[in-house]
Amino acid sequence: MRTVLTGGDVFDGTGAPAARADVAVEGDRIVEVGTGLDGDVTIDATGCTIMPGLIDAHVHVMFSGMDPLALASEPFSYAFYKAEQNLRTSLDLGVTTVRDAGGADLGVKQAVADGLIDGSDLVIAVTPLSQTGGHVDGWTVHGEVHSLLVPHPGRPHTVVDGPDQMRLRVREIIRAGADVIKICTSGGVMSPRDDPRHPQFSEEELAVCISEAAASGIGVMAHAQGTPGIRNAVLAGVRSIEHGIFLDDECIDLMLARGTWLVPTLLAPVALIRMIEAGTRLPQAVVDKAHSVAGTHMDAIRRAVDAGVKIAMGTDSGVFPHGLTPEELQLMVEAGMSPSRALAAATSSGADLLGLGELTGRITPGLRADMVMVDGDPYDFGTHAQRVRHVIKGGRIVRSRLAAA
């Protein structure tokens, strides 16, 4: 059956201005983009913009906010049910693909792919890697471990030290089904006993991580907030820097020279501060760090934008509740991106970063029909959630506010 979305404007994902066109879909593929197209079923897109399904390149679907006391009281399996809810929430907004940066295992990804649960498709890192005392080491000073990422058969342990342990753990994570390796090359905001400005992992450890991932044909994403951790990760050969709070000009030049991607997650400190102000209970060190980095983060991303660093959109949803994706787009505009460039970062650029550029992220014949249709101005990110008319994933309408004609 041939379905045609007709009468609307098309934003193709490349950043070019939206232009009037029809889009024809057969099965799960876009087969034609043009004017005057006909089909067996017509969907009236008058007054709407048709764009590729959004791609969020940094989420944590197993979490819905980081309240340590609340998380400690939840049964182990509860997070899997939260993941289903979070994936549905993302799809409601037209986010058809997400990259989980730590937590979701192969079972969650496969459940979506097989249609057992409803939500965005997944690219998974499975287990984020930390050195002892690093960003995702759950050890506490009173001698207990309060890990948010409890190891299980589908999710290897997070902590690794030395090149030999690194080699084994990366191989275990790949065996568990990872599409990408996530490594923490600096401290972080949410880890109370380290400093986001300090580097983590040695040059030798990073080299082993990169080479083992490359041997299996996958890339490495680096949680990297401080300048030394960013520099070390870029020089080691990671595919993307996540957060980049303390990016300096040297790091930006290195990223440009090596083609390294940046996933800014500007929403992370902003939403975290809102949670704190609303009463979320967090260690004082986390509260202090969240307040201290927000301005620095925005300034660093502005410089990266001005320099032309490759940027893909990611929210860090899960550190805070899911469903705020449009706000990340607005913050990217505040950081100096044009609205069309921000939307491209959430479509074609996200697909290219995730290695899905030949599958999704653009409205062009031959690619998978992952699309979202919004009423009115596609760049009015503040009202995006209220203006979603249809979400199409793999050629099927999965969210709809108006029936097809």
Buried (B, 14 or more C-beta within 10 A) or exposed (E): EBBBBBBBBBBBBBBEEBEEBBBBBBEBBBBBBEEEBEBEEBBBBEEBBBBBBBBBBBBBBBBBBBBBEEBEEEEEEEBBEBBBBBBBBBBBBBBBBBBBBBBBBBBBBBBBEEEEBBBBBBBBBBBBBBBEBBBBBBBBEEEEEEBBBEEEEBBBBBBBBBBEBBBBBBBBBBEBBBBBBBBBBBBBBBBBBBBBBEBBBBEEBBBBBBBBBBEEEBBBBBBBBBBBBBBBBBBBBBBBBBBBBBBEEEBBEBBBEEEBBBBBBBBBBBBBBBBBEEEBEBBEBBBEBBBBBBEBBBBBBBBBBEEEBBBBBBBBBBBBBBBBBBBBBBBBBEBBBEBBBBBBBBBBBBBBBBBBBEBBBBBBEEBBBBBBBBBBEBBBBEEBBEBBBBBBBBBEBBBBEEEEE
